[in-house]
Amino acid sequence: MAYLQQILFLIALSTAGYLIYRRITLIKKTIQLGRSENRTDNPSLRLKTMILIAFGQKKMFDKPIVGLLHFLVYAGFILINIEVLEILIDGLFGTHRVFAPIMGGFYGVVINFFELLALGVIVACLVFLVRRNILKIKRLSPAAHAEMKGWPAIDANSILVIEIALMMAFLKMNAADYVLQTRGVGHFAEVQTGSFLISSWLVPLMNSYSDTVLLFTERLSWWFHILGIMAFALYVTYSKHLHIALAFPNTYFADLKPRGEMTNMPAVTKEVKIMLGMEQPDATPAEVGRFGAKDVKDLSWKNLMDAYSCTECGRCTSQCPANQTGKLLSPRKIMMSTRDRLEDIQKGWLTNGNDFTDDKNLNGDYITEEELLACTTCNACVEACPILINPLDIILQLRRYNVMEESKAPQSWNMMFQNLETNMAPWKFSPDDRFNWSKDINS
């Protein structure tokens, strides 16, 4: 029977590992659709940024209570899963609590710490479920934001329920294990760990079980916990919770330029300088290529990583002045639409092969002109994001394509462009009259 469990465990672990590897490889390939962009400068600052923002959750603490709860879930789930190493060894080699004899009395200290974290994760997840479904916090509400309807709402609630179930299985496993130790049943009598801080609350209930029911409960909880973690690891690659992993590279490769500094196209900058007499035209000018972005291939790989890293927390949208005044723009939806486009391309690859193409584009089919024109480029969304995602950069590139390639600009913008071209200012008067306003200052 022991060998059968080891074989089944190896099959489960290998299957999960293969599926996760295949999914990660596909996501990496999708991100690499974006054009190249160098984000390797200033590695020391980048490392510091990653440690503060991704690991230290610095920007989450702009809202202290929510930040603390989120950190509890994040740190708790990561640290508790160190215990998974022991489960992996036990599952592969047929041992039971292999670290207990090695660590001695310190083993109980470690497991007690893990149980406290497990309780913290359960409490925090329950609070988040209440916030989403009972208090209906506006930025998280499907009723207030159309992009949160359907799968995004299901995904957010599902992950919280899954985390609660995994932590409960961990505590139940420990409680059943302890009672079996006290009864001297099988190999449980060989490793005496004593009771643990939180799971001891379940011991009175477990004492009412027969040995057979206890053995079944312990094994069921053990298998549910480890298989659940394997399934969770695969699930997050399809979920917004991929940010658990991508937050680290995403913050490391974040834009280090000051907020509000927009990236100009070198070809356009050169033309302006030539027009102003600051440079001479090249004898054989290089081909400019596309202005702005029509589809995801025109965005940079970092823009696409941003889309996969989005937590859908809605902080960007809640700070967006255009959204607050009822306009269609939602920075969160910009990121979600970009990811939707990438996912549709993936589905095409899997169904029709790597040469798959379709007649859809991010610009127009997924993100509308009305959304793009509503943006005031205030950078509020960029400042609000807890993992340094930049929705504005995508908006500007899509809008640049509409204006420069498709001539899709409001009449007021066209008048401004014309004034800039003829008068070198947005206003419709001669450059010679630019300082006429100053004549009456001292009169």
Secondary structure by P-SEA (a helix, b strand, c coil): caaaaaaaaaaaaaaaaaaaaaaaaaaaaaaacccccccccaaaaaaaaaaacccccccccccaaaaaaaaaaaaaaaaaacaaaaaaaaaacccccccccccccaaaaaaaaaaaaaaaaaaaaaaaaaacccccccccccccccccccaaaaaaaaaaaaaaaaaaaaaaaaaaaaaaaaaccccccccccccccccccaaaaaaaccaaaaaaaaaaaaaaaaaaaaaaaaaaaacccccccaaaaaaaaccccccccccccaaaaaaaaaaaccbbbbccccccccccccccccccaaaaaaaaacccccccccccccccccccccaaaaaaaaaaaaaaaaaaaaccccccccccccccccccaaaaaaccccccccccccccccaaaaaaaaaaaaacccccccaaaaaaaaaaacccccccccccccccccccccc
